[in-house]
Amino acid sequence: MLSVIANKRRGAFLLDANFELPTPGVVALFGRSGCGKSTLVNVIAGLLLPDSGRVALDESVLLDTASRLNVPPEKRRIGYVFQDARLFPHMRVEANLRYALKRAAVATFVGLERVVELLDLEPLMGRRTHELSGGERQRVAIARALLSQPNLLLLDEPLASLDASRREEVLPYLENLRDQLAIPMVYVSHNFDEVLRLATHLVLMEAGRTVAQGNLSEMSLHPRVRAIIGSDAVGAIVDGTVLGTDSASGLTRVQVGHGELKVQCDKAAPGTRLRVQLLARDLIVATEPPRQLSVRNSLPGVITSVANDVDDSDLIAVDIGGILIMARVTKAATRELGLAAGKPVWALVKTASLRPHVI
């Protein structure tokens, strides 16, 4: 368990943070620019002393201002990846990595060969850092942080300086680290697509305060999260289990709640856990079992609420078996179909609109 309490005033800005992360896992510190995410990460790392606070990782207390305990940054066993890679420009990639390994104050639990394999760095080892692309530099920076043998990895918007194609290049490697290494991570971002791909837990920050926290599925439905990501990205994030392959279509069958989705996902074996984002704009609500439609996915459920939304529309919350999903419909459709809490419905979604990710 990572437990963080931090209070710090810097001029007119006040940091007032309090959250816990079940470990191992990836907690995303999410919020608009300037809300205090980087300040909070610097407190965790020991680079900024709060006016009051406590930071503990499992049984190890790293900071407790009440008892005047403050473990120095270099002794906290925390790996830190910044927005810019901060590599040694006079060293080749291999020398950068070996420097981190040499500086590690504890026995090696993840070695150079393993890290090079996980981040696919072998082709880069003999190159100088100025010869690398932005995505390659960040992969090396992540590797160097891992080779410090950390108990916790902090990533402060590590992809913010990269364009979309470079972000897509690096994200699979971060997913691989999450899945292969049992190292808790704190991931700072204001990009919800990155959070969707990586996080297991989300802490929402506003104006220096941690205003809400929970697992990603719960937080994807939070009104304050929806306000940040915008109406087009409003929806639910659901986790499901691969059942197998549909023989007729070749699509992957995924159990979610009481229903089943068919998605395009290569090499997902039965039992694999998948995360799927169901955007409210992509869902259609039917009040009768659908027949003779091109839509491949139909999830039976019960309406739990109807709420006002943007542009003369409503957000319909549907329980599909302990999982809530959201559909955006016009107010005219709400009236004509009699959509109200307690009504059985079927949520329809096109396979082409789904973006599954292995978790």
N, C-alpha and C positions, 0 to 999 in steps of 0.2 A: 504494500500500500504506500503510495506517495501522498503525503499530507502536507498542504501548504497553507499557511496563514501569513499575510504580509500587509503591513500598513506603512505607507511612505508618502510624505508630502514633498513635492518639488515645485516651489512657487505656487501657482494657482491649481496645479494638478495634484490630486489625491488618489493614491493607489490603495484600494481596500479590497483585498482578495482573500478568498477562502475556498479551497476545493480539495477533493480527494480522488485519487485514481487507483482503482484496483489494478494490481500488477500481476503478470506482465500485461501490457496493453499499450495503445496509442491514444493519448489524450490530445485533442486539438483545442488550442486556445484560439477562439474564433471571435471576430468582431471587426468593426470598421477601423481604418487606419487612425492611429492616435489614441486608441482606447486603453493602452497600457500593457499590451501583450509582451512587448520586448522588455519593458521595465520589470514585469513580473518574472520573466525568464532570467534576467540578470540577477534578481534576488535569489532565485533557486540555485543559480550557478555560483553565487557567492561574490559576484562582481559588484553588487550594490547592497549596502547594508540598510535594511528597513528601519524605520523608527521603532517598530515593534513587530514581532512575528515569530513563527516557528516553521521549520522545514524538516521533515523526517521521511526517510525512505526505509520502509520495513522497520527493523529494530534500530536503525542508525539515525540518530538525531544530528542534523547538519547545522542547524541554527535554532537557538532558543534565547531570545533577547531577555526573557524574564530571569534566566539563570546565567546570563552573560556568556553563553556558549556560541561560538562562531567559528566553525571549521574553515580554514583557508581554502580558497578555490582549488588549488593544486592538490589538496588532500581529500576532496569530496568525491573523487572517482566519478566525475560527470564529464561526458563528452559533449562538446558544443560545436555545432555547425552554424556558421553565420550566413547572412545573405550573400556576402562575397567570400570566396573560398579561403582567402588568407593563407595561401601556400607559400613556402619559401621559394622565391623565384630563382635563386642561385643553385637550387638542387633539382635533380631529376625526380620523376615521380617515385621511383623506388626508394631514393634517399629520403624523401619526405615521409614515406610510410615507415621506413626503418627508424627514423628519428623518433616517431611517436611510440613505436614498440620499445625502443631503448629507454625512453623516458618513463614508461609505465612502472609504477611503484609496486605492482603486485604480480603474482604469477599469471601467466598467459592462459586465458580461457578461450580466446578466439585468436588464431594465429594468422600470420601473413598470407599463407597459401589459401586459407579458407576465405579471408576477406577479399583477396584478389579474385577468387572464383565467384563469390557472391555478387561482386560489383563489376565483373568482366573487365579487369584492369590489365591483364597480361599484355595486350598490345600496346599499352601506354607506358609500361614500366621504364623504358629507356629514354622517354621523351622529357623535355623540359616543360615547366608548367606554362610558359608563354606560348607554347605550341599547341596547347589544348583548346578545345571549344569550351564554351561556358558550361555545358552539361557535363563534359568530361572533368573539368576542374571541380565541379560540385561532387561528382562521384569520388574523386580522390580525397576531397575534404571529408566526406562521410567516412571513407575508409580510414583516414588518419584518426578521426574521432573514435572509431571502433577499436583501433589498435592501442589506444590509451587504456584499454581494458575497463570501460566504464560500467557502473551499476545502473546508470541512467543516461539517456541520450537526449539532448536538447537540440531542436532544429528550429532556428529563428528565420522563418520565411526563406528556406534554402533555395526555392525555385523562383523567387520574386524577380530576379534580374534576368531570367531566361524568357525567350519567346515561347509561343505555344508548342512548336515542334520540339524544342529542347526540353520543355517540361514533360512532354509525352515520352521523351527518351529516358528521363531519369526516374519517373514515377514507378515503372515496373521494378526497378532495383530497390526502391524504398519498400514496395510491397513484399519483395522477396526477403528483405531484412526482417520485416515484421513477422513473416511467416516462419522463417528459419532460425532466428535468434530470439531467445527469451529475454530481451532487454526492454524494459519500459521506456517509452519515448514521450516527450512533450513536443508537439508539433504546432508551431505558430503559423497561422495563415488567415488571410481574408478572402481566399479563393475556395469557394464551397466545393468545386469539383475535386480539388486536392483532398479536402476533408472527407468527402464521400469515398474516395479511393482508399484512404489510409486509416482513418480513425476508428476506434472502438468506443470512444467516450468523447463528449464535447462539453467544453466549458465556454459559455458565452460571456463576453466582456463588453461593458458599456461605460464610457467615461471613468475608467479606472476601477470599476467594480465588477466582480464576478456575479452576474445577475441570475444565472440559471446553469444547471449542469445535469447530465444524465447520459444514458447510452445514445448512440447516434440515431437509432430508430425513433426514440421518444423525442429527441431534440429537433429532428427534422420537421416535426409538426408544431414546434413552439412558435407562437405569434411573433416574438421578437426576432427569431431566426428568419422567419418568412419575410419580415420587414427589411432585413438586410439583403437577402439573396434576390428579392424582387419577385413579382407575380409570375413571371414565366418559369421560374425555377421552383415554385411552390409544389410540394408533393410529399410523398412518403418514401422512406428508405426501408425496405423489408429484407430480412435475411431468410433464406430458404435452403433446402437440402436437395441435391441432385438425385433424382429417382432413376434416371437412365435416359436412353435416346428413343424418341418417337420414331417408329419404323417407317411410317408413311411420309413424314416430312424431313426426317433427319435432324430435327431440332432437339435440344436438351430439355427434358422434363424436370421441373423444379417444384417441390412441395412448398407452398406458402400458406400458412393458416389452414383452413379447410379446403383450399383449392389448389390448383396446379397451373403453373405458367410454362409456356413453351418459349425458349429463348435460344438465340444463336450464341453458343459457347463451345468452342472446340476443346477437346481433351479434358473435359470435366467428368471424372469418374463418379459412379454412384457413391453417395455419401459425402461428396464434396460440398462445402458450405459456400453459397453464392450470395452476394448482395446485389439487389436490384433497386434502381430508383424508378418509382412510378410517379410521373409528373401529373399534376391535376389537370393540366391542359390536354393530356393525351388520353384521359379516361372518358368513356361513355357510360352512362347509366341507363340500364334497361329495367323495366318493372315486370317483365316476363322472361322466361328462359329463351335465350336467343337461338334462332334457327336460320340456316341458309345464309350465313354471313362469311365474308372473307376474313374477318377478325378471328385469330386463332386462340385468343385467351379470353376466358369468361370466368370471373371469380364471384361465386355466390356470397352474399353477406346481408347485413342488416344496417340500415341507416342509424347512426347514433346522434347526429346533429346536422343542422342546416344553418350556415352563417353567411352574413353579407360579405361580398367580395368586391373586387374592382369591376368597373365597366358594366353595371347592371347585371351582375352575375352572382351566383351563390357558390360557396364551398360546401360540398356534401361529404361528410365523414362517414365511411362505411367500415364496419367491423367484419373482417373476413375469417374470423376464427381466432380471436385474441390479438389480431393485428389490425391497426387502423390505417386505411388509405384514404386519399382525398380525390374528389372529382370536381372540376369546375363546370357548372352548367348555367345557362341563362335563367334569369328569374321567371321568364315565360315558361321554360321547361319545368321548373320547380312547381309552378302552379298547375300546368296542364297534366303533369304526371302524378301530382299529389305527393311529392317527395317530402317526407317528414320523418322524424325520429320514430323508430320501431318498424318502419316499412321494409319488407324483404326486397332486395334488388340484386342485379347482376352487374358487376363492373367489367367493362370490355376494354381491352387494350391491344393495339397492334404489336406484333412481335418486333417490327422494324423500329419501334420507338423505345425499346428496352435496351439498357446498357448494363449487362451483368458484370460483376467483378468477383473473383475468388477472394474469400476472406479466411 
